[in-house]
């Protein structure tokens, strides 16, 4: 792969090589915990949300994330994507129609500090939106060519792919926080894979379409998992009928 990239770099100067730069990394749920307060304080957190609940939503990525149509705001432990990229309207509508959901409040950069150090920064912004719960999610997308992983913000030389097997896998991970206390109500995760011969990745646009398809499918599946988690949250913490 490195030899191919070096050769492609030479061909680029001659205008003979097409390349694709992979998007930045996602942020695992374990990274959220590391960026927050100490474990003892987390263990003492209690649920405090009222139901029906208003939910603030934020998509976060690793600091320095770059992706077409998904510029990331802020720096520090993570950044926040404030414009929809692969998220579908139907999925947002599904979240908004869940039982005992009073409304959704997408996170605005106007309410966010520039330096983001922990989920408390997100919770404070959610509080300004008068939200009870905070749904944080991240998309982690991995590219693989002939069983060789291509990392984030890396260059794929498309001119060498026609006979090779290409694969893009996107994992969408979500966690539901209590805005007031930081209590974690539940987590959800889903993965989608687009796998094909490299001939379909003969252009920058083709690879980008594969990336969007995998991420969009992963997000749709993640929302389905969040809906299941929401049933558990309601059963445990929501208002139960008499």
Backbone torsions as a table, in degrees:
resi	resn	phi	psi	omega
1	UNK	NA	-43.8	179.8
2	UNK	-63.2	-39.9	178.5
3	UNK	-63.3	-40.6	178.4
4	UNK	-61.7	-42.3	-179.6
5	UNK	-65.4	-39.1	178.3
6	UNK	-65.0	-42.6	178.6
7	UNK	-64.9	-40.3	179.6
8	UNK	-64.3	-35.8	178.5
9	UNK	-60.2	-37.6	177.1
10	UNK	-69.7	-39.9	179.4
11	UNK	-68.3	-30.8	178.4
12	UNK	-58.4	-38.7	179.9
13	UNK	-63.6	-26.5	179.4
14	UNK	-96.9	1.0	179.6
15	UNK	75.5	24.8	-173.9
16	UNK	-113.8	15.2	-178.0
17	UNK	-139.3	134.0	176.9
18	UNK	-101.4	136.5	-178.0
19	UNK	-128.2	162.3	175.3
20	UNK	-136.6	131.6	177.8
21	UNK	-98.0	123.5	-178.2
22	UNK	-69.8	151.0	-179.7
23	UNK	-69.6	170.4	178.1
24	UNK	-69.4	175.8	-174.1
25	UNK	-82.0	157.9	171.9
26	UNK	-83.7	-173.5	-179.8
27	UNK	-129.2	117.8	-179.1
28	UNK	-71.5	157.3	-179.9
29	UNK	-62.6	-29.6	178.7
30	UNK	-67.1	-31.3	177.0
31	UNK	-67.1	-33.0	177.2
32	UNK	-62.6	-42.6	-179.6
33	UNK	-64.5	-41.0	-179.6
34	UNK	-64.1	-33.1	-176.8
35	UNK	-81.7	-7.9	-176.8
36	UNK	-97.5	-164.7	-177.1
37	UNK	-71.1	177.5	-176.5
38	UNK	-69.2	163.8	-173.7
39	UNK	-60.2	-41.5	-178.2
40	UNK	-59.2	-42.6	-179.9
41	UNK	-68.4	-37.7	177.5
42	UNK	-62.4	-40.5	-177.6
43	UNK	-67.5	-23.9	-178.9
44	UNK	-86.3	-9.5	-178.0
45	UNK	-66.1	141.2	-179.4
46	UNK	-123.9	151.3	177.2
47	UNK	-69.2	139.5	-178.2
48	UNK	-137.7	3.3	-175.6
49	UNK	-71.6	144.9	174.7
50	UNK	-96.7	146.9	178.9
51	UNK	-118.2	139.9	2.0
52	UNK	-61.0	146.0	-172.5
53	UNK	-113.3	142.2	173.1
54	UNK	-92.6	132.0	-173.6
55	UNK	-113.8	122.8	170.8
56	UNK	-87.4	143.8	-177.0
57	UNK	-124.3	133.7	177.8
58	UNK	-140.3	131.6	171.6
59	UNK	-99.0	126.0	179.9
60	UNK	-118.3	152.4	176.8
61	UNK	-137.8	168.3	177.0
62	UNK	-60.6	146.1	-178.5
63	UNK	-55.1	135.3	-178.6
64	UNK	87.7	8.3	-179.3
65	UNK	-56.9	139.1	175.0
66	UNK	-135.1	129.8	178.6
67	UNK	-158.2	144.9	-177.5
68	UNK	-64.6	127.8	179.7
69	UNK	77.3	3.4	-176.5
70	UNK	-139.8	56.4	177.3
71	UNK	-64.1	142.7	-173.4
72	UNK	-105.1	135.1	-179.0
73	UNK	-100.4	138.0	175.6
74	UNK	95.9	170.9	178.7
75	UNK	-146.9	170.2	-178.6
76	UNK	120.5	-126.2	-179.5
77	UNK	-75.8	-24.9	180.0
78	UNK	-163.5	175.7	174.7
79	UNK	-132.7	166.0	-175.3
80	UNK	-117.1	126.4	175.4
81	UNK	-84.8	116.2	-172.6
82	UNK	-103.7	4.2	175.9
83	UNK	-127.5	138.3	179.6
84	UNK	-66.8	139.7	-180.0
85	UNK	-117.7	-62.5	-177.4
86	UNK	-116.2	-1.4	-178.5
87	UNK	-73.4	133.9	-177.1
88	UNK	-92.5	150.0	176.2
89	UNK	-62.2	-37.4	-178.4
90	UNK	-61.3	-38.4	180.0
91	UNK	-68.6	-40.7	176.8
92	UNK	-64.0	-39.3	178.1
93	UNK	-64.2	-37.4	178.4
94	UNK	-63.2	-42.5	178.0
95	UNK	-63.1	-42.0	-177.6
96	UNK	-68.6	-22.2	-178.0
97	UNK	-97.0	3.6	177.4
98	UNK	-62.8	146.2	179.9
99	UNK	-57.7	137.7	177.4
100	UNK	65.6	25.4	169.8
101	UNK	-102.1	118.1	-176.4
102	UNK	-81.7	-17.8	-179.5
103	UNK	160.3	162.9	178.4
104	UNK	-110.7	146.1	-179.2
105	UNK	-134.7	91.6	176.9
106	UNK	-59.3	142.4	-177.0
107	UNK	-73.1	133.8	178.8
108	UNK	-106.5	141.6	178.9
109	UNK	-63.9	-21.8	179.4
110	UNK	-65.6	-22.0	-178.2
111	UNK	-101.0	-1.6	-174.1
112	UNK	-102.3	142.3	171.8
113	UNK	-73.2	156.1	179.8
114	UNK	-68.9	-39.8	179.1
115	UNK	-94.7	122.3	-176.6
116	UNK	-113.3	114.2	-174.3
117	UNK	-111.5	-23.6	-178.8
118	UNK	-159.2	172.7	178.3
119	UNK	-66.4	-15.7	177.2
120	UNK	-62.5	-34.3	176.4
121	UNK	-60.8	-40.0	178.5
122	UNK	-70.7	-39.7	-179.5
123	UNK	-65.2	-37.3	177.7
124	UNK	-64.7	-39.7	177.1
125	UNK	-67.1	-38.5	177.8
126	UNK	-64.6	-35.5	178.8
127	UNK	-63.7	-35.7	177.3
128	UNK	-66.3	-23.8	176.1
129	UNK	-87.1	3.2	-179.0
130	UNK	62.6	35.2	-179.9
131	UNK	-90.1	148.8	177.2
132	UNK	-93.1	-36.3	-178.4
133	UNK	-124.6	156.3	178.4
134	UNK	-125.6	119.1	175.3
135	UNK	-100.2	112.1	179.0
136	UNK	-108.4	132.3	177.6
137	UNK	-138.8	160.6	-179.3
138	UNK	-144.3	149.2	178.1
139	UNK	-114.3	123.6	178.5
140	UNK	-115.5	116.1	-174.1
141	UNK	-116.3	128.8	-177.9
142	UNK	-120.0	136.6	177.8
143	UNK	-109.2	143.7	-178.6
144	UNK	-140.9	127.8	177.8
145	UNK	-124.0	116.7	-179.3
146	UNK	52.4	49.0	177.5
147	UNK	64.8	16.7	175.2
148	UNK	-110.6	119.2	-179.7
149	UNK	-72.4	138.0	176.0
150	UNK	-109.9	121.1	-173.2
151	UNK	-75.8	177.1	177.8
152	UNK	-66.6	148.5	179.7
153	UNK	53.6	38.4	179.1
154	UNK	-110.9	161.7	-176.5
155	UNK	-99.4	126.1	173.9
156	UNK	-105.4	124.0	179.1
157	UNK	-89.2	102.8	-172.0
158	UNK	-68.2	-23.5	-179.4
159	UNK	-64.0	-15.8	-177.9
160	UNK	-103.1	7.4	-173.4
161	UNK	-94.0	-18.5	-168.7
162	UNK	-48.0	-35.0	-178.0
163	UNK	-102.3	8.3	-173.5
164	UNK	-106.9	159.0	178.2
165	UNK	-88.8	125.5	-176.9
166	UNK	-117.2	144.5	-175.1
167	UNK	-147.4	135.3	173.9
168	UNK	-128.2	128.0	-178.1
169	UNK	-123.2	127.9	179.6
170	UNK	-116.7	131.9	176.8
171	UNK	-117.2	124.3	177.0
172	UNK	-104.8	123.8	-178.5
173	UNK	-120.9	140.8	-178.0
174	UNK	-138.4	151.6	174.6
175	UNK	-140.2	142.0	-179.4
176	UNK	-108.5	119.2	-178.7
177	UNK	-107.6	153.1	166.4
178	UNK	-82.2	123.9	-176.8
179	UNK	-62.0	-39.7	-174.5
180	UNK	-73.6	-39.3	-170.6
181	UNK	-117.4	-16.8	-175.4
182	UNK	85.1	2.7	177.9
183	UNK	-58.0	136.9	179.3
184	UNK	-94.4	116.4	-179.4
185	UNK	-82.1	-32.2	-178.7
186	UNK	174.3	167.2	179.6
187	UNK	-130.7	156.7	178.8
188	UNK	-145.2	149.5	-178.8
189	UNK	-154.1	145.0	178.4
190	UNK	-153.1	150.1	-178.3
191	UNK	-128.1	142.1	175.3
192	UNK	-130.5	143.0	-175.4
193	UNK	-126.3	133.8	170.7
194	UNK	-113.2	117.7	-175.8
195	UNK	-128.3	129.0	-177.2
196	UNK	-160.2	173.2	175.8
197	UNK	-73.7	152.4	-177.1
198	UNK	-62.1	-17.4	179.5
199	UNK	-60.3	-26.9	179.4
200	UNK	-79.5	-10.8	178.8
201	UNK	-106.3	41.1	-175.8
202	UNK	-82.1	-7.2	179.1
203	UNK	-138.8	158.9	176.8
204	UNK	-57.0	-42.4	-178.5
205	UNK	-63.7	-38.1	-179.1
206	UNK	-64.5	-42.4	179.1
207	UNK	-67.2	-40.2	179.4
208	UNK	-63.3	-38.7	177.8
209	UNK	-65.4	-38.7	177.6
210	UNK	-65.1	-39.9	177.8
211	UNK	-62.5	-47.1	-179.0
212	UNK	-64.6	-39.7	-179.5
213	UNK	-63.4	-46.2	-179.5
214	UNK	-63.9	-44.6	-178.1
215	UNK	-68.0	-41.0	179.5
216	UNK	-64.0	-43.5	178.8
217	UNK	-64.3	-40.3	179.3
218	UNK	-64.1	-39.3	179.5
219	UNK	-65.7	-43.8	178.9
220	UNK	-59.2	-45.3	179.4
221	UNK	-65.7	-37.1	179.3
222	UNK	-63.4	-40.7	178.3
223	UNK	-61.6	-38.2	176.0
224	UNK	-61.7	-39.5	178.4
225	UNK	-69.9	-36.8	176.7
226	UNK	-62.4	-38.5	178.0
227	UNK	-60.4	-38.4	177.2
228	UNK	-67.3	-42.3	177.7
229	UNK	-62.7	-38.2	-179.9
230	UNK	-61.7	-38.0	176.2
231	UNK	-59.0	-41.6	178.6
232	UNK	-67.7	-39.3	179.2
233	UNK	-62.4	-45.1	179.5
234	UNK	-63.0	-41.8	-178.3
235	UNK	-65.2	-33.9	-176.2
236	UNK	-91.6	-39.5	-171.6
237	UNK	-120.8	-12.2	-176.1
238	UNK	-80.8	-177.4	178.6
239	UNK	-81.8	118.7	-178.7
240	UNK	-93.0	142.2	178.4
241	UNK	-68.0	147.9	179.1
242	UNK	-73.3	NA	NA
